Amino acid sequence: MCGIVGIVGKRDVNVQLYDALTILQHRGQDAAGMVTCQDGRMSQQKANGLVQDVFRTRHMPWRTMAI
């Protein structure tokens, strides 16, 4: 089973996405991923492991908008 979170907003949503993914983890899959878009540029980070292991501070730019 997997969980999917989507947030569209005009403010930074990286922390909300991280928190939502943390709540959804442990659903049979130990992997996480996130795609964000800023100024028309897509950024992706994904890997096997828990959310706290997949995303580090360098993956969480302060100015991101999720799609």
N, CA and C atoms as a LAMMPS dump frame, in Angstrom:
ITEM: TIMESTEP
0
ITEM: NUMBER OF ATOMS
201
ITEM: BOX BOUNDS ff ff ff
-5.0000000000000000e+02 5.0000000000000000e+02
-5.0000000000000000e+02 5.0000000000000000e+02
-5.0000000000000000e+02 5.0000000000000000e+02
ITEM: ATOMS id mol type element x y z
1 1 1 N 0.847 -1.164 0
2 1 2 C 0 0 0
3 1 3 C 0.898 1.235 0
4 2 1 N 0.448 2.283 -0.665
5 2 2 C 1.211 3.522 -0.693
6 2 3 C 0.292 4.687 -0.362
7 3 1 N 0.896 5.802 -0.07
8 3 2 C 0.137 7.018 0.189
9 3 3 C 0.68 8.131 -0.683
10 4 1 N -0.185 8.997 -1.129
11 4 2 C 0.213 10.107 -1.993
12 4 3 C -0.324 11.394 -1.373
13 5 1 N 0.521 12.411 -1.367
14 5 2 C 0.137 13.723 -0.853
15 5 3 C 0.375 14.738 -1.953
16 6 1 N -0.546 15.648 -2.14
17 6 2 C -0.365 16.736 -3.094
18 6 3 C -0.749 18.057 -2.451
19 7 1 N 0.072 19.053 -2.632
20 7 2 C -0.21 20.385 -2.095
21 7 3 C 0.075 21.4 -3.194
22 8 1 N -0.875 22.266 -3.438
23 8 2 C -0.682 23.376 -4.363
24 8 3 C -0.831 24.645 -3.547
25 9 1 N 0.134 25.525 -3.647
26 9 2 C 0.054 26.741 -2.86
27 9 3 C 0.945 27.828 -3.406
28 10 1 N 0.755 28.999 -2.876
29 10 2 C 1.571 30.143 -3.279
30 10 3 C 2.71 30.39 -2.297
31 11 1 N 2.72 29.67 -1.207
32 11 2 C 3.786 29.778 -0.214
33 11 3 C 4.606 28.498 -0.235
34 12 1 N 5.733 28.524 0.44
35 12 2 C 6.584 27.343 0.536
36 12 3 C 5.815 26.2 1.201
37 13 1 N 5.916 25.011 0.617
38 13 2 C 5.171 23.867 1.133
39 13 3 C 6.082 22.704 1.507
40 14 1 N 7.395 22.903 1.473
41 14 2 C 8.315 21.797 1.713
42 14 3 C 8.139 21.178 3.097
43 15 1 N 7.942 21.975 4.129
44 15 2 C 7.784 21.434 5.475
45 15 3 C 6.469 20.664 5.596
46 16 1 N 5.406 21.186 5.008
47 16 2 C 4.12 20.485 5.057
48 16 3 C 4.2 19.148 4.319
49 17 1 N 4.887 19.114 3.178
50 17 2 C 5.065 17.856 2.451
51 17 3 C 5.862 16.852 3.275
52 18 1 N 6.941 17.303 3.877
53 18 2 C 7.772 16.438 4.716
54 18 3 C 6.928 15.85 5.849
55 19 1 N 6.163 16.696 6.538
56 19 2 C 5.332 16.218 7.643
57 19 3 C 4.286 15.222 7.161
58 20 1 N 3.648 15.501 6.04
59 20 2 C 2.629 14.588 5.502
60 20 3 C 3.238 13.249 5.122
61 21 1 N 4.405 13.259 4.498
62 21 2 C 5.073 12.005 4.132
63 21 3 C 5.476 11.213 5.373
64 22 1 N 5.902 11.915 6.411
65 22 2 C 6.274 11.239 7.657
66 22 3 C 5.063 10.522 8.258
67 23 1 N 3.901 11.158 8.215
68 23 2 C 2.684 10.539 8.74
69 23 3 C 2.302 9.314 7.913
70 24 1 N 2.531 9.356 6.603
71 24 2 C 2.137 8.257 5.719
72 24 3 C 3.116 7.088 5.692
73 25 1 N 4.334 7.274 6.194
74 25 2 C 5.303 6.183 6.091
75 25 3 C 4.859 4.975 6.896
76 26 1 N 5.492 3.859 6.689
77 26 2 C 5.176 2.576 7.333
78 26 3 C 3.892 1.971 6.781
79 27 1 N 3.631 2.155 5.501
80 27 2 C 2.461 1.549 4.874
81 27 3 C 2.89 0.402 3.957
82 28 1 N 3.932 -0.301 4.366
83 28 2 C 4.385 -1.446 3.601
84 28 3 C 5.531 -1.134 2.657
85 29 1 N 5.852 0.111 2.491
86 29 2 C 6.954 0.511 1.62
87 29 3 C 7.891 1.393 2.424
88 30 1 N 9.166 1.127 2.362
89 30 2 C 10.152 1.991 3.01
90 30 3 C 10.874 2.79 1.947
91 31 1 N 10.149 3.707 1.33
92 31 2 C 10.704 4.602 0.319
93 31 3 C 9.879 5.88 0.324
94 32 1 N 10.492 6.958 -0.145
95 32 2 C 9.782 8.242 -0.19
96 32 3 C 10.3 9.047 -1.372
97 33 1 N 9.462 9.951 -1.855
98 33 2 C 9.865 10.817 -2.952
99 33 3 C 9.073 12.104 -2.932
100 34 1 N 9.637 13.123 -3.56
101 34 2 C 8.98 14.425 -3.607
102 34 3 C 9.384 15.104 -4.914
103 35 1 N 8.417 15.736 -5.562
104 35 2 C 8.68 16.548 -6.753
105 35 3 C 8.163 17.954 -6.451
106 36 1 N 8.997 18.945 -6.708
107 36 2 C 8.588 20.335 -6.516
108 36 3 C 8.849 21.11 -7.793
109 37 1 N 8.158 22.228 -7.926
110 37 2 C 8.316 23.07 -9.102
111 37 3 C 8.442 24.52 -8.649
112 38 1 N 9.456 25.193 -9.15
113 38 2 C 9.636 26.61 -8.88
114 38 3 C 10.128 27.277 -10.152
115 39 1 N 9.462 28.342 -10.54
116 39 2 C 9.83 29.079 -11.756
117 39 3 C 9.898 28.157 -12.974
118 40 1 N 8.985 27.18 -13.039
119 40 2 C 8.931 26.27 -14.17
120 40 3 C 9.971 25.166 -14.153
121 41 1 N 10.78 25.092 -13.118
122 41 2 C 11.828 24.065 -13.015
123 41 3 C 11.401 22.983 -12.028
124 42 1 N 11.413 21.73 -12.463
125 42 2 C 11.025 20.597 -11.632
126 42 3 C 12.253 20.056 -10.903
127 43 1 N 12.069 19.716 -9.634
128 43 2 C 13.119 19.087 -8.835
129 43 3 C 12.546 17.824 -8.223
130 44 1 N 13.331 16.758 -8.231
131 44 2 C 12.878 15.473 -7.694
132 44 3 C 13.92 14.914 -6.74
133 45 1 N 13.443 14.346 -5.651
134 45 2 C 14.293 13.619 -4.716
135 45 3 C 13.536 12.376 -4.301
136 46 1 N 14.151 11.204 -4.464
137 46 2 C 13.504 9.96 -4.057
138 46 3 C 14.576 8.947 -3.72
139 47 1 N 14.237 8.032 -2.822
140 47 2 C 15.178 6.982 -2.445
141 47 3 C 14.464 5.986 -1.549
142 48 1 N 15.086 4.843 -1.356
143 48 2 C 14.598 3.868 -0.398
144 48 3 C 14.98 4.336 0.995
145 49 1 N 14.128 4.053 1.957
146 49 2 C 14.389 4.43 3.338
147 49 3 C 13.239 5.232 3.914
148 50 1 N 13.342 5.529 5.183
149 50 2 C 12.33 6.338 5.848
150 50 3 C 12.452 7.786 5.403
151 51 1 N 11.384 8.543 5.588
152 51 2 C 11.357 9.946 5.168
153 51 3 C 12.546 10.698 5.749
154 52 1 N 12.828 10.498 7.028
155 52 2 C 13.929 11.222 7.667
156 52 3 C 15.283 10.846 7.084
157 53 1 N 15.387 9.673 6.471
158 53 2 C 16.644 9.255 5.843
159 53 3 C 16.75 9.741 4.4
160 54 1 N 15.617 9.877 3.718
161 54 2 C 15.605 10.267 2.306
162 54 3 C 15.835 11.764 2.139
163 55 1 N 15.234 12.562 3.009
164 55 2 C 15.319 14.015 2.87
165 55 3 C 16.218 14.609 3.929
166 56 1 N 17.186 15.356 3.479
167 56 2 C 18.105 16.079 4.36
168 56 3 C 17.882 17.568 4.141
169 57 1 N 18.508 18.391 4.926
170 57 2 C 18.345 19.841 4.811
171 57 3 C 18.65 20.326 3.4
172 58 1 N 19.648 19.749 2.747
173 58 2 C 20 20.204 1.387
174 58 3 C 18.908 19.898 0.373
175 59 1 N 18.008 18.959 0.695
176 59 2 C 16.9 18.62 -0.205
177 59 3 C 15.68 19.491 0.036
178 60 1 N 15.728 20.328 1.041
179 60 2 C 14.557 21.096 1.431
180 60 3 C 14.793 22.582 1.232
181 61 1 N 14.954 23.047 -0.01
182 61 2 C 15.141 24.483 -0.215
183 61 3 C 13.951 25.23 0.331
184 62 1 N 14.19 26.402 0.854
185 62 2 C 13.125 27.146 1.512
186 62 3 C 12.111 27.701 0.542
187 63 1 N 12.415 27.8 -0.73
188 63 2 C 11.475 28.391 -1.686
189 63 3 C 11.076 27.338 -2.712
190 64 1 N 10.119 26.497 -2.354
191 64 2 C 9.626 25.487 -3.286
192 64 3 C 8.108 25.504 -3.308
193 65 1 N 7.552 25.131 -4.419
194 65 2 C 6.106 24.976 -4.534
195 65 3 C 5.852 23.588 -5.112
196 66 1 N 5.065 22.815 -4.45
197 66 2 C 4.804 21.436 -4.886
198 66 3 C 3.694 21.404 -5.905
199 67 1 N 3.78 20.385 -6.759
200 67 2 C 2.689 20.16 -7.707
201 67 3 C 2.247 18.72 -7.567
